[in-house]
């Protein structure tokens, strides 16, 4: 374990150690059920606060959602801590009020937390989808541009330029139904690279025409799926 992780573990444990020392020093071990319920809920609130970083899915908006989830978990812990301490001091013989109040608070926290997590997942999925959409055009256009730069023959260069223009002007939006044709396009660009390196003019022109056809097919499919 890294030194930093050890230090974070110690830091995170300070509250639990201090709280338990105070609790058992002042209350001992012979307590009413309502007191133990509050004791358990306070620990639950703090553990949820510690688990918050693991709930946040990485992505562009992770900082925003991370702050929101931390804020909700912090509010829940502080509210539960005050409520729990209150019930520990009062020490009702019956568990009904203590249990119902703290379950209600936990339920409200769970609803808000799950709503935020669902929103976070949806946003992260949208960001990943957007990244995937941009990635195909970006990768394929960058590869084609590089081939355009290293191609020596004028006619070959003109054929590759048409492919580059067709890719660059294509819609970035994509769908799962386009996966196969996009894979074919990328594979063909890789094959085109071999033709360019070997200066196979006929192969370059033939494959460039085939690529244009596939790119047009992809664009037509996008229109039909919109």
C-alpha positions as CSV (number, residue, x, y, z in Angstrom):
1,X,0.0,0.0,0.0
2,X,1.3,3.4,-0.9
3,X,2.2,5.9,1.8
4,X,-0.5,8.3,0.6
5,X,-3.2,5.6,0.8
6,X,-2.1,4.7,4.3
7,X,-2.3,8.4,5.3
8,X,-5.8,8.7,3.7
9,X,-6.9,5.6,5.6
10,X,-5.7,7.0,8.9
11,X,-7.4,10.4,8.1
12,X,-10.7,8.7,7.3
13,X,-10.5,6.6,10.5
14,X,-10.0,9.5,12.8
15,X,-13.8,10.3,13.1
16,X,-14.7,6.7,13.8
17,X,-12.0,6.2,16.4
18,X,-12.8,9.5,18.2
19,X,-16.6,8.9,18.0
20,X,-16.3,5.3,19.4
21,X,-14.0,6.4,22.2
22,X,-16.4,9.1,23.3
23,X,-19.5,6.8,22.9
24,X,-18.1,3.8,24.8
25,X,-16.5,6.1,27.5
26,X,-19.7,8.0,28.1
27,X,-22.3,5.3,27.4
28,X,-20.5,2.0,28.0
29,X,-21.8,-1.2,26.4
30,X,-25.1,-1.6,28.3
31,X,-27.4,0.6,26.1
32,X,-31.0,0.6,25.0
33,X,-31.9,-0.7,21.5
34,X,-32.8,2.9,20.3
35,X,-29.2,4.0,21.2
36,X,-27.6,1.1,19.2
37,X,-29.9,2.0,16.3
38,X,-28.6,5.6,16.3
39,X,-25.1,4.3,16.8
40,X,-25.4,2.1,13.7
41,X,-27.0,4.8,11.5
42,X,-24.3,7.3,12.4
43,X,-21.7,4.8,11.2
44,X,-23.7,4.1,8.1
45,X,-23.8,7.8,7.2
46,X,-20.1,8.2,7.6
47,X,-19.3,5.0,5.6
48,X,-21.6,6.3,2.8
49,X,-19.6,9.6,2.8
50,X,-16.3,7.6,2.5
51,X,-17.8,5.5,-0.3
52,X,-18.9,8.6,-2.3
53,X,-15.7,8.8,-4.5
54,X,-16.3,5.2,-5.7
55,X,-19.9,6.1,-6.9
56,X,-18.8,8.8,-9.3
57,X,-18.3,7.7,-12.8
58,X,-15.4,9.3,-14.6
59,X,-16.2,11.7,-17.5
60,X,-16.2,15.3,-18.5
61,X,-19.0,16.1,-16.0
62,X,-17.6,14.0,-13.2
63,X,-16.4,17.2,-11.3
64,X,-20.0,18.6,-11.3
65,X,-21.7,15.4,-10.3
66,X,-18.9,14.6,-7.9
67,X,-19.5,17.9,-6.1
68,X,-23.3,17.2,-6.0
69,X,-23.0,13.7,-4.7
70,X,-20.4,14.8,-2.1
71,X,-22.7,17.6,-1.0
72,X,-25.7,15.3,-0.6
73,X,-23.6,12.6,1.3
74,X,-22.2,15.3,3.5
75,X,-25.6,16.8,4.3
76,X,-27.0,13.3,5.1
77,X,-24.1,12.5,7.4
78,X,-24.3,15.8,9.3
79,X,-28.1,15.5,9.6
80,X,-27.8,11.8,10.7
81,X,-25.0,12.7,13.1
82,X,-27.1,15.4,14.8
83,X,-30.3,13.2,14.8
84,X,-28.4,10.1,16.0
85,X,-26.7,12.0,18.9
86,X,-30.0,13.5,19.9
87,X,-31.6,10.0,20.1
88,X,-28.5,8.7,21.9
89,X,-28.9,11.4,24.6
90,X,-32.7,11.0,24.9
91,X,-32.3,7.2,25.0
92,X,-36.0,6.2,24.4
93,X,-37.0,2.8,25.7
94,X,-39.0,2.2,22.6
95,X,-37.2,2.0,19.3
96,X,-40.2,3.2,17.1
97,X,-39.4,6.9,16.9
98,X,-35.7,6.5,16.6
99,X,-36.0,3.9,13.9
100,X,-38.7,5.5,11.8
101,X,-37.0,9.0,11.8
102,X,-33.6,7.7,10.8
103,X,-35.0,5.3,8.2
104,X,-37.0,8.2,6.7
105,X,-33.8,10.3,6.5
106,X,-31.9,7.4,5.0
107,X,-34.7,6.8,2.5
108,X,-34.7,10.5,1.4
109,X,-30.9,10.4,1.0
110,X,-31.1,7.2,-1.0
111,X,-33.7,8.7,-3.4
112,X,-31.7,11.8,-4.0
113,X,-28.4,9.9,-4.3
114,X,-29.8,7.4,-6.7
115,X,-31.4,10.1,-8.8
116,X,-28.0,11.9,-9.1
117,X,-26.2,8.6,-9.9
118,X,-28.7,7.8,-12.7
119,X,-28.2,11.3,-14.1
120,X,-24.5,10.8,-13.8
121,X,-24.6,7.5,-15.7
122,X,-26.8,9.0,-18.5
123,X,-24.5,12.0,-18.9
124,X,-21.4,9.8,-18.9
125,X,-23.0,7.5,-21.5
126,X,-23.9,10.5,-23.7
127,X,-20.3,11.8,-23.4
128,X,-18.9,8.4,-24.3
129,X,-21.2,8.2,-27.3
130,X,-20.2,11.7,-28.4
131,X,-16.5,10.8,-28.0
132,X,-17.1,7.6,-30.1
133,X,-18.9,9.6,-32.7
134,X,-16.1,12.2,-33.0
135,X,-13.5,9.5,-32.8
136,X,-14.4,7.8,-36.1
137,X,-14.2,11.0,-38.2
138,X,-11.1,12.2,-36.3
139,X,-9.2,8.9,-36.7
140,X,-10.1,8.3,-40.3
141,X,-9.6,11.9,-41.5
142,X,-6.2,12.1,-39.7
143,X,-5.0,8.8,-41.3
144,X,-6.2,9.9,-44.7
145,X,-4.6,13.3,-44.3
146,X,-1.3,11.6,-43.5
147,X,-1.5,9.5,-46.6
148,X,-2.2,12.6,-48.6
149,X,1.0,14.1,-47.3
150,X,3.2,11.2,-48.0
151,X,1.7,10.3,-51.5
152,X,4.0,11.3,-54.3
153,X,2.0,10.7,-57.5
154,X,-0.3,13.5,-58.6
155,X,-3.2,11.3,-59.7
156,X,-2.9,9.2,-56.6
157,X,-2.9,12.3,-54.4
158,X,-6.0,13.6,-56.1
159,X,-7.8,10.3,-55.4
160,X,-6.8,10.3,-51.8
161,X,-7.8,14.0,-51.5
162,X,-11.4,13.1,-52.6
163,X,-11.5,10.4,-49.9
164,X,-10.2,12.9,-47.3
165,X,-12.8,15.6,-48.3
166,X,-15.6,13.0,-48.2
167,X,-14.6,11.8,-44.7
168,X,-14.0,15.4,-43.4
169,X,-17.4,16.6,-44.6
170,X,-19.3,13.5,-43.3
171,X,-21.6,13.8,-40.3
172,X,-19.9,13.0,-37.0
173,X,-23.0,11.4,-35.7
174,X,-23.0,7.6,-35.6
175,X,-25.3,4.7,-34.7
176,X,-24.6,1.0,-33.7
177,X,-26.0,0.1,-37.2
178,X,-23.0,1.8,-38.8
179,X,-20.4,-0.2,-36.9
180,X,-19.8,-2.7,-39.7
181,X,-19.4,-0.1,-42.5
182,X,-17.2,2.1,-40.3
183,X,-14.9,-0.8,-39.6
184,X,-14.7,-1.5,-43.3
185,X,-13.8,2.1,-44.0
186,X,-11.0,2.1,-41.3
187,X,-9.7,-1.2,-42.6
188,X,-9.7,0.1,-46.2
189,X,-7.7,3.2,-45.1
190,X,-5.1,0.9,-43.4
191,X,-5.0,-1.0,-46.7
192,X,-4.7,2.2,-48.6
193,X,-1.6,3.1,-46.5
194,X,0.1,-0.1,-47.8
195,X,-0.6,0.9,-51.4
196,X,0.7,4.4,-50.8
197,X,3.9,3.1,-49.2
198,X,4.5,0.7,-52.1
199,X,3.5,3.4,-54.6
200,X,0.9,1.2,-56.2
201,X,-0.9,3.9,-58.2
202,X,-3.6,1.5,-59.6
203,X,-4.3,0.1,-56.2
204,X,-4.6,3.6,-54.7
205,X,-7.1,4.8,-57.3
206,X,-9.2,1.6,-57.2
207,X,-9.3,1.5,-53.4
208,X,-10.0,5.3,-53.1
209,X,-13.0,4.8,-55.4
210,X,-14.2,1.9,-53.2
211,X,-13.7,4.0,-50.1
212,X,-15.8,6.9,-51.6
213,X,-18.5,4.4,-52.2
214,X,-18.4,3.1,-48.6
215,X,-18.3,6.7,-47.2
216,X,-21.4,7.6,-49.3
217,X,-23.1,4.4,-48.1
218,X,-22.4,5.4,-44.5
219,X,-23.8,8.9,-45.0
220,X,-26.9,7.5,-46.7
221,X,-27.4,5.1,-43.7
222,X,-27.2,8.1,-41.3
223,X,-29.9,9.9,-43.2
224,X,-32.2,6.9,-43.1
225,X,-31.6,6.4,-39.4
226,X,-32.3,10.0,-38.4
